[in-house]
Amino acid sequence: MRDLTTLPKAHLHLHFTGSMRVSTLAEMAAEAGIRLPAALTDADPLRVPASERGWFRFQRSYDAARAVVRSESAMRRIVREAAEDDAAEGSRRLEIQVDPTSYAPFVGGITPALEIVLDEARAASAATGVEVAVVVAASRTRHPLDARTLARLAARHAGDGPGEVVGFGLSNDERRGETSDWASAFRIARRAGLAGVPHGGELLGPDHVRDVVAHLKPARLGHGVRSAEDPDLLARIVDAGIALEVCPASNVSLGVYHDTSEVPLPQLLDAGAQVALGADDPLLFLSRLVDQYRTAREVHGLDDAALAGLARSSVRASLASERTKAAMLADVDAWLAAPDGPA
């Protein structure tokens, strides 16, 4: 079996705070004099039931981690280390998702908060060889007017290269708000050439996926695994070319599935879906990008050719330039053509 850490791939579903190393979180908390919940620094991944109470527990942990990010240097460190960790796992392209609203109070507003992330993304790209681009994400827990403000800010930095904004997302609890209320923000983003990459179809099922597709017109769906419950819906997603950012560790940690064997990766692939594996929040789930590929191999029985297919899918679903995609796809082909080695 070939080494999965050398398989060239793109990483399209990683949240800014959730990308942190546990050691970095502990250091930042100590420097700020903040006492962290034990669950954030122990050796066990977060596991909660797929309920509003479970989501509250997850969100409380995430908010506790986010509370230690109180300076420009902390923000830059998170971006740099995310790029370093991706480089170590064979990622050639990282599209990291951030809501600058959360960090604005400590750096002078949402504009400097985003510009810090973009500037460090450029520096980290040059230092690691991983192209780091940014997805600006609004939150379902805030007013839709805030999302319009973020969409206009994102539009000013639109591009496809390192240190540029490539997409606009919508995150947090899928059960919050009416999806249609965020449609105007997504229209602003689309007019600027930004791809829509909202979350949908993890906590809620096919009806929610239909709602997201109808109102937000996504190029990719964050998660989207629940579309497997409706073959007709899944066929429509495949026909529309909407890629799915599948995060098996997240699905299990948030109680959507009991274990990784229940994640419908084979069904999605059999239907022809374009799947990009992602780590989502490795800080909380203690499972990084290569772990998702290892799950595909060890739990779902995918061979190296199929794993290379997943890597190609991640590259094609990325918002990189065609030149960058062509180079990455050639490297995937080279990985598969090389002799087998130890995994």
VEXBADREN-770259 format. One record per residue (C-alpha): residue number from 1; residue in one letter; z, x, y. Coordinates in steps of 0.2 Angstrom, whole numbers. Example, Ala and Ser with C-alpha at 12.3 -4.5 7.8 and 13.67 -1.06 7.14 Angstrom:
<sites>
<torba: 1, sero: A, up: 39, east: 62, north: -22> $
<torba: 2, sero: S, up: 36, east: 68, north: -5> $
</sites>
This chain:
<sites>
<torba: 1, sero: M, up: 0, east: 0, north: 0> $
<torba: 2, sero: R, up: -5, east: 6, north: 17> $
<torba: 3, sero: D, up: 9, east: 10, north: 30> $
<torba: 4, sero: L, up: 11, east: -5, north: 41> $
<torba: 5, sero: T, up: 18, east: 5, north: 56> $
<torba: 6, sero: T, up: 1, east: 13, north: 58> $
<torba: 7, sero: L, up: -9, east: -3, north: 57> $
<torba: 8, sero: P, up: -17, east: -5, north: 74> $
<torba: 9, sero: K, up: -12, east: -22, north: 81> $
<torba: 10, sero: A, up: -8, east: -32, north: 97> $
<torba: 11, sero: H, up: 9, east: -40, north: 101> $
<torba: 12, sero: L, up: 6, east: -56, north: 110> $
<torba: 13, sero: H, up: 23, east: -65, north: 109> $
<torba: 14, sero: L, up: 38, east: -55, north: 115> $
<torba: 15, sero: H, up: 50, east: -61, north: 129> $
<torba: 16, sero: F, up: 57, east: -49, north: 142> $
<torba: 17, sero: T, up: 76, east: -50, north: 139> $
<torba: 18, sero: G, up: 73, east: -54, north: 121> $
<torba: 19, sero: S, up: 64, east: -37, north: 119> $
<torba: 20, sero: M, up: 79, east: -27, north: 122> $
<torba: 21, sero: R, up: 87, east: -15, north: 110> $
<torba: 22, sero: V, up: 105, east: -19, north: 105> $
<torba: 23, sero: S, up: 111, east: -2, north: 111> $
<torba: 24, sero: T, up: 103, east: -4, north: 128> $
<torba: 25, sero: L, up: 111, east: -21, north: 130> $
<torba: 26, sero: A, up: 128, east: -14, north: 126> $
<torba: 27, sero: E, up: 125, east: 1, north: 138> $
<torba: 28, sero: M, up: 120, east: -11, north: 152> $
<torba: 29, sero: A, up: 135, east: -22, north: 149> $
<torba: 30, sero: A, up: 147, east: -8, north: 149> $
<torba: 31, sero: E, up: 140, east: -1, north: 165> $
<torba: 32, sero: A, up: 141, east: -18, north: 173> $
<torba: 33, sero: G, up: 158, east: -22, north: 166> $
<torba: 34, sero: I, up: 152, east: -37, north: 157> $
<torba: 35, sero: R, up: 160, east: -42, north: 141> $
<torba: 36, sero: L, up: 147, east: -48, north: 128> $
<torba: 37, sero: P, up: 149, east: -61, north: 114> $
<torba: 38, sero: A, up: 152, east: -52, north: 98> $
<torba: 39, sero: A, up: 137, east: -61, north: 91> $
<torba: 40, sero: L, up: 125, east: -51, north: 102> $
<torba: 41, sero: T, up: 131, east: -34, north: 96> $
<torba: 42, sero: D, up: 135, east: -36, north: 78> $
<torba: 43, sero: A, up: 123, east: -32, north: 64> $
<torba: 44, sero: D, up: 118, east: -50, north: 59> $
<torba: 45, sero: P, up: 103, east: -60, north: 66> $
<torba: 46, sero: L, up: 106, east: -76, north: 75> $
<torba: 47, sero: R, up: 105, east: -91, north: 64> $
<torba: 48, sero: V, up: 107, east: -109, north: 71> $
<torba: 49, sero: P, up: 102, east: -126, north: 65> $
<torba: 50, sero: A, up: 86, east: -134, north: 72> $
<torba: 51, sero: S, up: 95, east: -146, north: 84> $
<torba: 52, sero: E, up: 100, east: -147, north: 102> $
<torba: 53, sero: R, up: 117, east: -140, north: 98> $
<torba: 54, sero: G, up: 108, east: -125, north: 89> $
<torba: 55, sero: W, up: 97, east: -122, north: 103> $
<torba: 56, sero: F, up: 112, east: -122, north: 115> $
<torba: 57, sero: R, up: 120, east: -108, north: 105> $
<torba: 58, sero: F, up: 104, east: -98, north: 105> $
<torba: 59, sero: Q, up: 101, east: -101, north: 124> $
<torba: 60, sero: R, up: 119, east: -96, north: 128> $
<torba: 61, sero: S, up: 117, east: -80, north: 119> $
<torba: 62, sero: Y, up: 100, east: -77, north: 128> $
<torba: 63, sero: D, up: 108, east: -81, north: 145> $
<torba: 64, sero: A, up: 123, east: -69, north: 141> $
<torba: 65, sero: A, up: 110, east: -55, north: 137> $
<torba: 66, sero: R, up: 100, east: -59, north: 153> $
<torba: 67, sero: A, up: 116, east: -58, north: 164> $
<torba: 68, sero: V, up: 117, east: -39, north: 161> $
<torba: 69, sero: V, up: 100, east: -36, north: 169> $
<torba: 70, sero: R, up: 105, east: -34, north: 187> $
<torba: 71, sero: S, up: 94, east: -20, north: 195> $
<torba: 72, sero: E, up: 77, east: -13, north: 196> $
<torba: 73, sero: S, up: 81, east: 1, north: 185> $
<torba: 74, sero: A, up: 87, east: -11, north: 171> $
<torba: 75, sero: M, up: 71, east: -20, north: 172> $
<torba: 76, sero: R, up: 61, east: -5, north: 172> $
<torba: 77, sero: R, up: 70, east: 2, north: 157> $
<torba: 78, sero: I, up: 67, east: -15, north: 147> $
<torba: 79, sero: V, up: 48, east: -13, north: 150> $
<torba: 80, sero: R, up: 48, east: 5, north: 146> $
<torba: 81, sero: E, up: 58, east: 3, north: 130> $
<torba: 82, sero: A, up: 48, east: -12, north: 124> $
<torba: 83, sero: A, up: 32, east: -1, north: 126> $
<torba: 84, sero: E, up: 40, east: 13, north: 116> $
<torba: 85, sero: D, up: 46, east: 2, north: 102> $
<torba: 86, sero: D, up: 29, east: -6, north: 101> $
<torba: 87, sero: A, up: 20, east: 11, north: 100> $
<torba: 88, sero: A, up: 31, east: 16, north: 86> $
<torba: 89, sero: E, up: 25, east: 1, north: 76> $
<torba: 90, sero: G, up: 7, east: 3, north: 79> $
<torba: 91, sero: S, up: 5, east: -9, north: 93> $
<torba: 92, sero: R, up: -10, east: -5, north: 105> $
<torba: 93, sero: R, up: -8, east: -20, north: 116> $
<torba: 94, sero: L, up: 8, east: -29, north: 122> $
<torba: 95, sero: E, up: 8, east: -45, north: 132> $
<torba: 96, sero: I, up: 26, east: -46, north: 137> $
<torba: 97, sero: Q, up: 32, east: -63, north: 144> $
<torba: 98, sero: V, up: 43, east: -64, north: 159> $
<torba: 99, sero: D, up: 50, east: -77, north: 171> $
<torba: 100, sero: P, up: 54, east: -67, north: 186> $
<torba: 101, sero: T, up: 65, east: -81, north: 193> $
<torba: 102, sero: S, up: 80, east: -75, north: 182> $
<torba: 103, sero: Y, up: 80, east: -58, north: 190> $
<torba: 104, sero: A, up: 75, east: -62, north: 208> $
<torba: 105, sero: P, up: 93, east: -63, north: 214> $
<torba: 106, sero: F, up: 96, east: -44, north: 210> $
<torba: 107, sero: V, up: 80, east: -37, north: 217> $
<torba: 108, sero: G, up: 76, east: -48, north: 233> $
<torba: 109, sero: G, up: 66, east: -62, north: 226> $
<torba: 110, sero: I, up: 53, east: -67, north: 213> $
<torba: 111, sero: T, up: 39, east: -57, north: 221> $
<torba: 112, sero: P, up: 48, east: -40, north: 219> $
<torba: 113, sero: A, up: 54, east: -45, north: 202> $
<torba: 114, sero: L, up: 37, east: -48, north: 196> $
<torba: 115, sero: E, up: 30, east: -32, north: 205> $
<torba: 116, sero: I, up: 43, east: -21, north: 197> $
<torba: 117, sero: V, up: 38, east: -27, north: 179> $
<torba: 118, sero: L, up: 20, east: -25, north: 183> $
<torba: 119, sero: D, up: 23, east: -7, north: 191> $
<torba: 120, sero: E, up: 33, east: -2, north: 176> $
<torba: 121, sero: A, up: 20, east: -9, north: 164> $
<torba: 122, sero: R, up: 7, east: 2, north: 171> $
<torba: 123, sero: A, up: 18, east: 17, north: 170> $
<torba: 124, sero: A, up: 23, east: 13, north: 152> $
<torba: 125, sero: S, up: 5, east: 10, north: 147> $
<torba: 126, sero: A, up: 1, east: 28, north: 153> $
<torba: 127, sero: A, up: 16, east: 36, north: 145> $
<torba: 128, sero: T, up: 15, east: 27, north: 128> $
<torba: 129, sero: G, up: -4, east: 23, north: 125> $
<torba: 130, sero: V, up: 1, east: 5, north: 123> $
<torba: 131, sero: E, up: -8, east: -7, north: 135> $
<torba: 132, sero: V, up: 6, east: -17, north: 143> $
<torba: 133, sero: A, up: 0, east: -33, north: 152> $
<torba: 134, sero: V, up: 11, east: -48, north: 158> $
<torba: 135, sero: V, up: 12, east: -66, north: 155> $
<torba: 136, sero: V, up: 22, east: -76, north: 168> $
<torba: 137, sero: A, up: 31, east: -90, north: 161> $
<torba: 138, sero: A, up: 39, east: -105, north: 169> $
<torba: 139, sero: S, up: 54, east: -114, north: 161> $
<torba: 140, sero: R, up: 55, east: -132, north: 155> $
<torba: 141, sero: T, up: 73, east: -132, north: 161> $
<torba: 142, sero: R, up: 67, east: -130, north: 179> $
<torba: 143, sero: H, up: 58, east: -142, north: 191> $
<torba: 144, sero: P, up: 39, east: -142, north: 188> $
<torba: 145, sero: L, up: 37, east: -137, north: 207> $
<torba: 146, sero: D, up: 45, east: -121, north: 203> $
<torba: 147, sero: A, up: 31, east: -118, north: 190> $
<torba: 148, sero: R, up: 18, east: -121, north: 203> $
<torba: 149, sero: T, up: 26, east: -107, north: 213> $
<torba: 150, sero: L, up: 26, east: -95, north: 199> $
<torba: 151, sero: A, up: 8, east: -100, north: 195> $
<torba: 152, sero: R, up: 2, east: -95, north: 212> $
<torba: 153, sero: L, up: 12, east: -79, north: 211> $
<torba: 154, sero: A, up: 4, east: -75, north: 195> $
<torba: 155, sero: A, up: -13, east: -79, north: 201> $
<torba: 156, sero: R, up: -11, east: -65, north: 215> $
<torba: 157, sero: H, up: -10, east: -52, north: 201> $
<torba: 158, sero: A, up: -23, east: -58, north: 189> $
<torba: 159, sero: G, up: -32, east: -46, north: 178> $
<torba: 160, sero: D, up: -34, east: -40, north: 160> $
<torba: 161, sero: G, up: -28, east: -22, north: 161> $
<torba: 162, sero: P, up: -11, east: -13, north: 160> $
<torba: 163, sero: G, up: 1, east: -19, north: 173> $
<torba: 164, sero: E, up: -9, east: -35, north: 177> $
<torba: 165, sero: V, up: -5, east: -54, north: 174> $
<torba: 166, sero: V, up: -16, east: -60, north: 160> $
<torba: 167, sero: G, up: -8, east: -77, north: 156> $
<torba: 168, sero: F, up: 3, east: -91, north: 161> $
<torba: 169, sero: G, up: 16, east: -99, north: 149> $
<torba: 170, sero: L, up: 29, east: -112, north: 148> $
<torba: 171, sero: S, up: 45, east: -108, north: 138> $
<torba: 172, sero: N, up: 62, east: -114, north: 133> $
<torba: 173, sero: D, up: 67, east: -130, north: 124> $
<torba: 174, sero: E, up: 52, east: -140, north: 119> $
<torba: 175, sero: R, up: 62, east: -156, north: 120> $
<torba: 176, sero: R, up: 65, east: -154, north: 139> $
<torba: 177, sero: G, up: 54, east: -164, north: 151> $
<torba: 178, sero: E, up: 37, east: -172, north: 150> $
<torba: 179, sero: T, up: 23, east: -159, north: 146> $
<torba: 180, sero: S, up: 11, east: -168, north: 158> $
<torba: 181, sero: D, up: 22, east: -163, north: 173> $
<torba: 182, sero: W, up: 17, east: -145, north: 171> $
<torba: 183, sero: A, up: -1, east: -148, north: 170> $
<torba: 184, sero: S, up: -4, east: -145, north: 189> $
<torba: 185, sero: A, up: 4, east: -127, north: 187> $
<torba: 186, sero: F, up: -8, east: -123, north: 173> $
<torba: 187, sero: R, up: -23, east: -129, north: 183> $
<torba: 188, sero: I, up: -18, east: -117, north: 197> $
<torba: 189, sero: A, up: -17, east: -103, north: 184> $
<torba: 190, sero: R, up: -33, east: -107, north: 176> $
<torba: 191, sero: R, up: -42, east: -107, north: 192> $
<torba: 192, sero: A, up: -37, east: -89, north: 194> $
<torba: 193, sero: G, up: -44, east: -85, north: 177> $
<torba: 194, sero: L, up: -27, east: -84, north: 169> $
<torba: 195, sero: A, up: -26, east: -90, north: 151> $
<torba: 196, sero: G, up: -13, east: -104, north: 146> $
<torba: 197, sero: V, up: -1, east: -98, north: 133> $
<torba: 198, sero: P, up: 13, east: -112, north: 132> $
<torba: 199, sero: H, up: 26, east: -113, north: 119> $
<torba: 200, sero: G, up: 23, east: -128, north: 107> $
<torba: 201, sero: G, up: 25, east: -134, north: 89> $
<torba: 202, sero: E, up: 40, east: -124, north: 84> $
<torba: 203, sero: L, up: 55, east: -136, north: 87> $
<torba: 204, sero: L, up: 44, east: -151, north: 88> $
<torba: 205, sero: G, up: 30, east: -157, north: 77> $
<torba: 206, sero: P, up: 12, east: -162, north: 78> $
<torba: 207, sero: D, up: 14, east: -175, north: 92> $
<torba: 208, sero: H, up: 21, east: -162, north: 103> $
<torba: 209, sero: V, up: 7, east: -150, north: 99> $
<torba: 210, sero: R, up: -6, east: -164, north: 104> $
<torba: 211, sero: D, up: 3, east: -167, north: 120> $
<torba: 212, sero: V, up: 3, east: -148, north: 124> $
<torba: 213, sero: V, up: -15, east: -146, north: 120> $
<torba: 214, sero: A, up: -20, east: -162, north: 130> $
<torba: 215, sero: H, up: -11, east: -158, north: 146> $
<torba: 216, sero: L, up: -10, east: -139, north: 147> $
<torba: 217, sero: K, up: -26, east: -134, north: 138> $
<torba: 218, sero: P, up: -20, east: -118, north: 130> $
<torba: 219, sero: A, up: -30, east: -103, north: 125> $
<torba: 220, sero: R, up: -15, east: -99, north: 113> $
<torba: 221, sero: L, up: 0, east: -108, north: 107> $
<torba: 222, sero: G, up: 17, east: -100, north: 107> $
<torba: 223, sero: H, up: 22, east: -103, north: 89> $
<torba: 224, sero: G, up: 11, east: -119, north: 84> $
<torba: 225, sero: V, up: 17, east: -118, north: 66> $
<torba: 226, sero: R, up: 21, east: -136, north: 65> $
<torba: 227, sero: S, up: 3, east: -140, north: 67> $
<torba: 228, sero: A, up: 2, east: -136, north: 48> $
<torba: 229, sero: E, up: 10, east: -153, north: 45> $
<torba: 230, sero: D, up: -5, east: -162, north: 51> $
<torba: 231, sero: P, up: -22, east: -156, north: 43> $
<torba: 232, sero: D, up: -33, east: -165, north: 56> $
<torba: 233, sero: L, up: -23, east: -158, north: 70> $
<torba: 234, sero: L, up: -24, east: -141, north: 63> $
<torba: 235, sero: A, up: -43, east: -142, north: 61> $
<torba: 236, sero: R, up: -45, east: -148, north: 79> $
<torba: 237, sero: I, up: -35, east: -132, north: 84> $
<torba: 238, sero: V, up: -46, east: -121, north: 74> $
<torba: 239, sero: D, up: -62, east: -129, north: 80> $
<torba: 240, sero: A, up: -56, east: -127, north: 98> $
<torba: 241, sero: G, up: -52, east: -109, north: 95> $
<torba: 242, sero: I, up: -34, east: -110, north: 100> $
<torba: 243, sero: A, up: -24, east: -95, north: 93> $
<torba: 244, sero: L, up: -7, east: -97, north: 86> $
<torba: 245, sero: E, up: 7, east: -84, north: 90> $
<torba: 246, sero: V, up: 17, east: -86, north: 74> $
<torba: 247, sero: C, up: 34, east: -78, north: 74> $
<torba: 248, sero: P, up: 42, east: -80, north: 56> $
<torba: 249, sero: A, up: 59, east: -73, north: 60> $
<torba: 250, sero: S, up: 61, east: -84, north: 75> $
<torba: 251, sero: N, up: 57, east: -99, north: 65> $
<torba: 252, sero: V, up: 70, east: -95, north: 52> $
<torba: 253, sero: S, up: 83, east: -90, north: 65> $
<torba: 254, sero: L, up: 81, east: -106, north: 74> $
<torba: 255, sero: G, up: 82, east: -117, north: 59> $
<torba: 256, sero: V, up: 65, east: -123, north: 58> $
<torba: 257, sero: Y, up: 63, east: -117, north: 41> $
<torba: 258, sero: H, up: 76, east: -112, north: 29> $
<torba: 259, sero: D, up: 69, east: -95, north: 24> $
<torba: 260, sero: T, up: 53, east: -85, north: 27> $
<torba: 261, sero: S, up: 44, east: -92, north: 12> $
<torba: 262, sero: E, up: 43, east: -109, north: 20> $
<torba: 263, sero: V, up: 34, east: -103, north: 35> $
<torba: 264, sero: P, up: 17, east: -110, north: 33> $
<torba: 265, sero: L, up: 7, east: -94, north: 36> $
<torba: 266, sero: P, up: -4, east: -96, north: 21> $
<torba: 267, sero: Q, up: -8, east: -114, north: 26> $
<torba: 268, sero: L, up: -13, east: -109, north: 43> $
<torba: 269, sero: L, up: -24, east: -94, north: 37> $
<torba: 270, sero: D, up: -32, east: -105, north: 24> $
<torba: 271, sero: A, up: -37, east: -118, north: 37> $
<torba: 272, sero: G, up: -45, east: -104, north: 47> $
<torba: 273, sero: A, up: -32, east: -103, north: 61> $
<torba: 274, sero: Q, up: -32, east: -87, north: 72> $
<torba: 275, sero: V, up: -15, east: -81, north: 70> $
<torba: 276, sero: A, up: -6, east: -67, north: 79> $
<torba: 277, sero: L, up: 11, east: -62, north: 72> $
<torba: 278, sero: G, up: 25, east: -59, north: 85> $
<torba: 279, sero: A, up: 43, east: -54, north: 86> $
<torba: 280, sero: D, up: 48, east: -66, north: 100> $
<torba: 281, sero: D, up: 66, east: -60, north: 103> $
<torba: 282, sero: P, up: 71, east: -45, north: 92> $
<torba: 283, sero: L, up: 87, east: -43, north: 102> $
<torba: 284, sero: L, up: 94, east: -59, north: 94> $
<torba: 285, sero: F, up: 84, east: -60, north: 78> $
<torba: 286, sero: L, up: 85, east: -42, north: 73> $
<torba: 287, sero: S, up: 67, east: -42, north: 67> $
<torba: 288, sero: R, up: 53, east: -32, north: 76> $
<torba: 289, sero: L, up: 34, east: -33, north: 75> $
<torba: 290, sero: V, up: 31, east: -24, north: 59> $
<torba: 291, sero: D, up: 45, east: -34, north: 50> $
<torba: 292, sero: Q, up: 33, east: -49, north: 53> $
<torba: 293, sero: Y, up: 19, east: -40, north: 44> $
<torba: 294, sero: R, up: 31, east: -35, north: 30> $
<torba: 295, sero: T, up: 35, east: -53, north: 28> $
<torba: 296, sero: A, up: 17, east: -58, north: 26> $
<torba: 297, sero: R, up: 15, east: -44, north: 13> $
<torba: 298, sero: E, up: 31, east: -46, north: 3> $
<torba: 299, sero: V, up: 35, east: -64, north: 5> $
<torba: 300, sero: H, up: 17, east: -72, north: 6> $
<torba: 301, sero: G, up: 8, east: -60, north: -4> $
<torba: 302, sero: L, up: -5, east: -54, north: 8> $
<torba: 303, sero: D, up: -14, east: -38, north: 3> $
<torba: 304, sero: D, up: -20, east: -25, north: 14> $
<torba: 305, sero: A, up: -36, east: -33, north: 18> $
<torba: 306, sero: A, up: -28, east: -49, north: 23> $
<torba: 307, sero: L, up: -15, east: -39, north: 34> $
<torba: 308, sero: A, up: -29, east: -30, north: 42> $
<torba: 309, sero: G, up: -37, east: -48, north: 45> $
<torba: 310, sero: L, up: -21, east: -53, north: 54> $
<torba: 311, sero: A, up: -21, east: -37, north: 65> $
<torba: 312, sero: R, up: -39, east: -41, north: 70> $
<torba: 313, sero: S, up: -34, east: -59, north: 74> $
<torba: 314, sero: S, up: -21, east: -53, north: 85> $
<torba: 315, sero: V, up: -33, east: -41, north: 94> $
<torba: 316, sero: R, up: -46, east: -55, north: 96> $
<torba: 317, sero: A, up: -33, east: -67, north: 103> $
<torba: 318, sero: S, up: -27, east: -55, north: 115> $
<torba: 319, sero: L, up: -32, east: -56, north: 133> $
<torba: 320, sero: A, up: -38, east: -38, north: 134> $
<torba: 321, sero: S, up: -55, east: -32, north: 140> $
<torba: 322, sero: E, up: -69, east: -33, north: 127> $
<torba: 323, sero: R, up: -70, east: -14, north: 128> $
<torba: 324, sero: T, up: -52, east: -12, north: 123> $
<torba: 325, sero: K, up: -54, east: -25, north: 109> $
<torba: 326, sero: A, up: -69, east: -16, north: 102> $
<torba: 327, sero: A, up: -59, east: 0, north: 101> $
<torba: 328, sero: M, up: -44, east: -8, north: 93> $
<torba: 329, sero: L, up: -55, east: -17, north: 80> $
<torba: 330, sero: A, up: -63, east: -1, north: 75> $
<torba: 331, sero: D, up: -46, east: 7, north: 72> $
<torba: 332, sero: V, up: -41, east: -8, north: 61> $
<torba: 333, sero: D, up: -57, east: -5, north: 51> $
<torba: 334, sero: A, up: -52, east: 14, north: 50> $
<torba: 335, sero: W, up: -35, east: 9, north: 44> $
<torba: 336, sero: L, up: -41, east: -2, north: 30> $
<torba: 337, sero: A, up: -55, east: 11, north: 25> $
<torba: 338, sero: A, up: -42, east: 25, north: 23> $
<torba: 339, sero: P, up: -35, east: 29, north: 6> $
<torba: 340, sero: D, up: -19, east: 19, north: 0> $
<torba: 341, sero: G, up: -3, east: 28, north: 5> $
<torba: 342, sero: P, up: 16, east: 24, north: 4> $
<torba: 343, sero: A, up: 22, east: 8, north: 13> $
</sites>
